[in-house]
Amino acid sequence: MNGEINSGKVLLAQPFMIDPNFKRAAVLICEHENEGSLGFIMNKSLDMKITELLGDFPEFESYVHYGGPVQTDTIHYMHNVGNLLEDSQKIVNGVYWGGDFEKLKFLISSEMVHPGNIRFFVGYCGWSSGQLSEEMHYGSWLTADMHANYLFKGRPENLWKKAMRNKGKNYTVIAQMPDAVVWN
């Protein structure tokens, strides 16, 4: 097995994963229980602002990200202002999931929450009971520790490589592999 799965861990897709939803994906696991697992792809930006999706949302310069292939008609958010936003669920230090949506809109309107504090997602990743463990067994994923900077600093398109490099020397080689085998 390639690491223990827990809430707050990052799943890194192996470089040759074929599924286009998860190619070079870095997924933050937010729930991992006997019934199944739930997470968000952190490194797939969409060319769309949150205000384009939600009509009753305050003016806000924040882009939306593809969270995963499940329920792509839903919006979720991860942020670093859990102390301001009631009903937020702490995932790891500096990273919270969800919270009171009306309060979030108020905080944005009051300029207490800025685009650098939050990341919006369309859809999520979901695995049924035992499915993720099976995928781990077959080598589809590696696990890594989560750092709040993965979400709130840097460019999402560089996250997979950065997280691989942060795992250590052996994974630095994997991070340098080209996107397609034919590029070798």
Order of alpha helices (4+ residues) and beta strands (2+ residues): beta-beta-beta-beta-alpha-beta-beta-beta-beta-alpha-beta-alpha-beta-alpha-alpha-alpha
